[in-house]
Amino acid sequence: MEPIIIIGAGLAGWTTAREFRKLDTTTPVVLITGDSGDFYAKPSLSNAFAQKRAPAQLISTPAATMAQTLNVTLLAHTRADALDVEKQIVQTTRNGVQQTLAYSQLVLATGAQPIRVPVQGNAANRVLSVNSLDDFSVFHSALSPRTAGADSSEIDSKTVVIMGAGLIGCEFANDLAQAGHRVHVVDPSTRPLAALLPEAAGLQLRDALTAAGVVWHFGATVEAVNEEAPALSVHLSTGDTVRADTVLSAIGLRADMALATAAGLVCERGMVVDAMLQTSAAHVYALGDCAQYASAGQRTLPYVMPIMNAARALAATLAGTPTPLVFPLMPVSIKTPALPVVVSPPHPTQAGAWSVAEEGAEGLWRFVDTEGAQRGFTLTGKHTARRMEQVKATTA
């Protein structure tokens, strides 16, 4: 029997393997990953500094334990080079050695890659992104003490410029400020999370993070980063200059579709999958940050709950019970302790408007369509406790 091959050892890949093993304990499963395969919660990357957690402390289960527990053959530090969906094979390379693997079913859980915009300057290559534990290790090292014998969990107070005031940028800004760093956030918009929150909620978050020490540079972009020892000189489009120790790009993510595109799979914003999570090729499935879900109105959903729901449905299909993916309402919790936020955004094409839900309830907004139905909500501060109430009131 040819194995089920899963490419990717993030939450999507490992959760699919775990859910499948609940239903089928004998079919061989091979998991291919370019990194170590250690299991960790990716959302923990943006709140580790305030908790003084070093990179190694974020690993919840070592790769070897995951593989043994789930009876999975793990091919760590292995690159998937190419797919042949007609012959049902994957070409891989590890330590310079190439190997061809056949599969019965293939799961693509390749995730997403950080969006990088062009930046000028002689230190442009020092702009960091954090999208994996390896990335976080580099970033953590950049903010760690250089003195001999220093505790690796201790962090020197540094100045960090964050490019992007979206979800990840705001979470890192709150985390770094809480950990004692000086934080500047640069974004071309007029407020944080402009694409996700109603204006009033975004302004609330702006003010809360300002009170926590975050300095905002709205209506601006980073044009150049130059080394001016011992720091970096960050030049903004407004003409301002910020002296910083580190620059973090948190502009957003783009589905990693290189392998799928080269194999001829249909890709748009992500790998296009149907309700069964099958791509345009037979026996090839995709989920997670790399997938564009028909079940979500042809959207990509780079959040935890969509991955968990997709993995359960796909596992059942792989185990012989075809199971279409049906997403429940999945509010997103934004990890900004300065102002906790929960949002269930409407579909991007949904006509309607945001409004304060109740007189005097600043912190609870509803998105109502043109026929008066609630299609989304945003909760901030103490109102986040009303999450379930609003879920029940919202039509997906």
URZI-V125952 format. One record per pair of residues at least 12 apart in sequence whose C-alpha atoms are under 7 Angstrom apart, sorted by the first residue. I is the first residue (numbers start at 1). J is the second residue. D is the distance in whole Angstrom. If there is no record, write none. Layout:
((I:J:D) (I:J:D))
//
This chain:
((2:102:6) (2:103:5) (2:104:5) (3:27:7) (3:28:5) (3:29:5) (3:30:6) (3:103:5) (3:104:6) (4:28:6) (4:29:5) (4:30:6) (4:103:6) (4:104:6) (4:105:5) (4:106:6) (5:29:6) (5:30:5) (5:31:6) (5:103:6) (5:105:6) (5:106:5) (5:107:6) (6:30:6) (6:31:5) (6:32:6) (6:106:6) (6:107:5) (6:108:6) (6:109:7) (7:31:6) (7:32:5) (7:33:6) (7:107:6) (7:108:5) (7:109:6) (7:110:6) (8:31:7) (8:32:6) (8:33:5) (8:108:7) (8:109:5) (8:110:5) (9:33:6) (9:37:5) (12:109:6) (12:287:7) (12:288:5) (12:307:6) (12:311:7) (13:109:5) (15:311:6) (16:311:5) (16:312:7) (16:315:6) (18:70:6) (19:311:7) (19:312:6) (19:315:6) (20:315:4) (20:316:7) (20:319:7) (21:70:6) (23:319:6) (24:319:6) (29:72:5) (29:73:6) (30:72:6) (30:73:5) (30:74:6) (31:72:7) (31:73:6) (31:74:5) (31:75:6) (32:74:6) (32:75:5) (32:76:6) (32:78:6) (33:75:6) (33:76:5) (33:77:6) (33:78:6) (33:79:7) (34:76:6) (34:77:4) (34:78:5) (34:79:5) (35:76:6) (35:77:5) (36:63:7) (36:76:5) (36:77:6) (37:63:5) (37:76:6) (38:59:6) (38:61:6) (38:62:5) (38:63:4) (39:59:6) (39:60:6) (39:61:5) (39:62:6) (39:63:6) (40:58:6) (40:59:5) (40:60:5) (40:61:7) (42:132:7) (45:136:7) (46:171:6) (46:172:5) (46:175:7) (47:171:7) (47:172:7) (47:175:5) (49:175:6) (49:176:6) (49:179:6) (50:175:5) (50:176:7) (50:178:6) (50:179:4) (52:153:6) (52:154:7) (53:153:6) (54:152:7) (54:153:5) (55:133:7) (55:136:7) (55:137:6) (77:94:7) (78:92:7) (78:93:6) (78:94:5) (79:92:5) (79:93:5) (79:94:6) (80:92:4) (80:93:7) (81:93:7) (82:259:6) (82:263:7) (83:263:6) (84:263:6) (85:281:7) (88:102:6) (88:103:6) (89:101:5) (89:102:4) (89:103:6) (90:102:6) (105:283:5) (105:284:6) (106:283:6) (106:284:5) (106:285:6) (107:284:6) (107:285:5) (107:286:5) (108:285:6) (108:286:5) (108:287:7) (109:286:6) (109:287:6) (109:288:6) (109:290:7) (110:256:6) (110:290:6) (111:255:6) (111:256:6) (111:288:6) (111:289:5) (111:290:5) (112:253:6) (112:254:5) (112:255:4) (112:256:5) (112:289:6) (112:290:6) (113:253:5) (113:254:5) (113:255:6) (113:256:6) (114:129:7) (114:131:7) (114:252:6) (114:253:4) (114:254:6) (115:251:6) (115:252:5) (115:253:5) (115:254:6) (119:222:7) (119:223:5) (119:224:5) (120:223:6) (120:224:4) (120:225:6) (121:224:5) (121:225:5) (121:226:5) (122:225:7) (122:226:5) (122:227:6) (123:225:5) (123:226:5) (123:227:5) (124:224:7) (124:225:5) (124:226:7) (127:247:5) (127:248:6) (127:249:7) (128:247:6) (128:248:5) (128:249:6) (129:248:6) (129:249:5) (129:250:7) (143:155:6) (143:156:6) (143:158:7) (144:156:6) (157:180:6) (157:181:5) (158:181:5) (158:182:6) (158:245:6) (159:181:6) (159:182:5) (159:183:6) (159:244:5) (159:245:5) (159:246:7) (160:182:6) (160:183:5) (160:184:6) (160:244:6) (160:245:6) (160:246:5) (160:247:6) (161:183:6) (161:184:5) (161:185:6) (161:244:6) (161:246:6) (161:247:5) (161:248:6) (162:184:6) (162:185:5) (162:186:6) (162:247:6) (162:248:5) (162:249:6) (162:250:7) (163:185:6) (163:186:5) (163:187:6) (163:248:6) (163:249:5) (163:250:6) (163:251:6) (164:185:7) (164:186:6) (164:187:5) (164:249:7) (164:250:5) (164:251:5) (165:185:6) (165:186:7) (165:187:6) (165:192:5) (165:193:6) (166:192:6) (166:193:5) (167:193:6) (167:334:7) (168:250:6) (169:250:5) (171:335:6) (171:336:5) (173:214:7) (174:209:7) (174:336:6) (174:338:7) (177:212:7) (177:213:6) (177:214:7) (183:214:5) (183:215:6) (184:214:6) (184:215:5) (184:216:6) (185:215:6) (185:216:5) (185:217:6) (186:216:6) (186:217:5) (186:218:6) (186:220:6) (186:221:6) (187:217:6) (187:218:5) (187:219:6) (187:220:5) (187:221:6) (188:218:6) (188:219:4) (188:220:5) (188:221:6) (189:218:6) (189:219:5) (190:218:5) (190:219:6) (191:203:6) (191:206:7) (191:218:7) (192:206:6) (196:345:7) (197:378:7) (198:354:6) (201:363:7) (205:339:6) (208:338:6) (208:339:6) (209:338:6) (212:338:7) (220:236:6) (220:237:6) (220:238:6) (221:236:6) (221:237:5) (222:234:7) (222:235:6) (222:236:5) (222:237:6) (223:235:6) (223:236:5) (223:237:6) (231:243:7) (231:244:6) (231:245:5) (232:244:5) (232:245:6) (255:269:7) (255:270:5) (255:289:6) (255:290:4) (256:290:6) (257:270:7) (257:271:7) (257:290:7) (265:279:7) (265:280:6) (265:281:7) (266:280:6) (269:292:6) (269:300:7) (270:290:5) (270:291:5) (270:292:5) (270:300:7) (271:286:7) (271:290:6) (271:291:5) (271:292:5) (272:291:6) (272:292:5) (272:293:7) (273:286:7) (273:291:7) (273:292:6) (273:293:6) (273:294:6) (274:293:7) (274:294:5) (275:294:6) (275:295:6) (275:324:5) (275:325:5) (276:314:7) (276:323:6) (276:324:5) (276:325:6) (277:314:7) (287:307:7) (287:310:7) (288:302:7) (288:307:5) (289:301:6) (289:302:5) (295:325:6) (295:326:6) (295:327:7) (305:330:6) (309:327:7) (310:325:6) (313:325:6) (329:391:7) (329:396:6) (330:344:7) (331:343:5) (331:344:4) (332:344:6) (339:380:7) (339:381:5) (340:380:6) (340:381:5) (341:379:6) (341:380:5) (341:381:7) (341:384:7) (342:378:6) (342:379:5) (342:380:6) (342:384:6) (343:377:6) (343:378:4) (343:379:6) (344:376:5) (344:377:5) (344:378:6) (345:376:5) (345:377:6) (346:375:6) (346:376:5) (351:369:6) (351:370:6) (352:367:7) (352:368:5) (352:369:4) (352:370:5) (353:367:5) (353:368:6) (353:369:7) (354:366:6) (354:367:4) (354:368:7) (355:367:7) (363:379:6) (363:380:5) (363:381:7) (363:383:6) (364:378:6) (364:379:5) (364:380:7) (364:383:6) (365:377:6) (365:378:5) (365:379:7) (366:378:7) (374:393:7) (374:394:5) (374:395:6) (375:394:5) (375:395:5) (375:396:6) (376:394:6) (377:390:7))
//
